[in-house]
Amino acid sequence: RRAGKERRPRQGGRTAAPETRALEQELRAALGTKVQLFRTAKGGKLVIHFYSEEELQALYDRLI
């Protein structure tokens, strides 16, 4: 490790606000798969996981 550089916590160890966790849970229930929501000052990122081509097609059909 270089001097002056701090280690960043890994994403897996993040602590999300209760509202964000609740929204992730609602999205998981609605979509039937793992969902991650990352908030930033200007917006954020929504990650929807799928584990097969069939699951991707089912997600596509629900969303589109």
C-alpha positions as CSV (number, residue, x, y, z in Angstrom):
1,R,0.0,0.0,0.0
2,R,1.3,3.4,-0.9
3,A,1.7,6.1,1.7
4,G,-1.1,8.6,1.8
5,K,-3.7,6.3,0.2
6,E,-6.6,5.1,2.3
7,R,-8.3,1.9,1.6
8,R,-11.9,2.1,0.4
9,P,-14.4,-0.3,1.8
10,R,-15.5,-3.1,-0.5
11,Q,-18.9,-2.7,-2.0
12,G,-20.2,-5.9,-0.3
13,G,-19.7,-4.2,3.0
14,R,-21.7,-1.2,2.2
15,T,-24.4,0.1,4.6
16,A,-27.4,1.5,2.8
17,A,-30.0,3.7,4.3
18,P,-33.1,1.9,5.6
19,E,-35.2,3.6,2.8
20,T,-32.8,2.3,0.1
21,R,-32.8,-1.3,1.6
22,A,-36.6,-1.2,1.7
23,L,-36.8,-0.1,-1.9
24,E,-34.4,-2.9,-2.9
25,Q,-36.6,-5.4,-1.1
26,E,-39.7,-4.2,-2.9
27,L,-38.0,-4.4,-6.3
28,R,-36.7,-7.9,-5.5
29,A,-40.2,-9.0,-4.6
30,A,-41.7,-7.4,-7.8
31,L,-39.0,-8.7,-10.2
32,G,-38.3,-12.0,-8.5
33,T,-34.5,-11.6,-8.5
34,K,-31.6,-9.9,-6.7
35,V,-31.7,-6.1,-7.1
36,Q,-29.1,-3.6,-5.9
37,L,-29.6,0.2,-5.6
38,F,-26.6,2.5,-5.4
39,R,-27.4,6.1,-4.7
40,T,-25.1,9.1,-5.5
41,A,-25.4,12.8,-5.0
42,K,-26.8,13.2,-8.5
43,G,-28.8,10.0,-9.0
44,G,-27.5,6.5,-8.8
45,K,-27.4,3.0,-10.3
46,L,-29.9,0.2,-10.3
47,V,-28.5,-3.3,-10.9
48,I,-30.9,-6.2,-11.7
49,H,-29.3,-9.6,-11.6
50,F,-30.3,-12.5,-13.8
51,Y,-29.0,-16.1,-13.8
52,S,-30.2,-17.5,-17.1
53,E,-31.4,-16.5,-20.6
54,E,-34.9,-17.5,-19.6
55,E,-34.8,-15.2,-16.5
56,L,-33.5,-12.4,-18.6
57,Q,-36.4,-12.9,-21.1
58,A,-38.9,-12.9,-18.2
59,L,-37.4,-9.6,-16.8
60,Y,-37.6,-8.1,-20.3
61,D,-41.2,-9.1,-20.6
62,R,-42.1,-7.5,-17.2
63,L,-40.2,-4.3,-17.8
64,I,-41.1,-3.8,-21.5
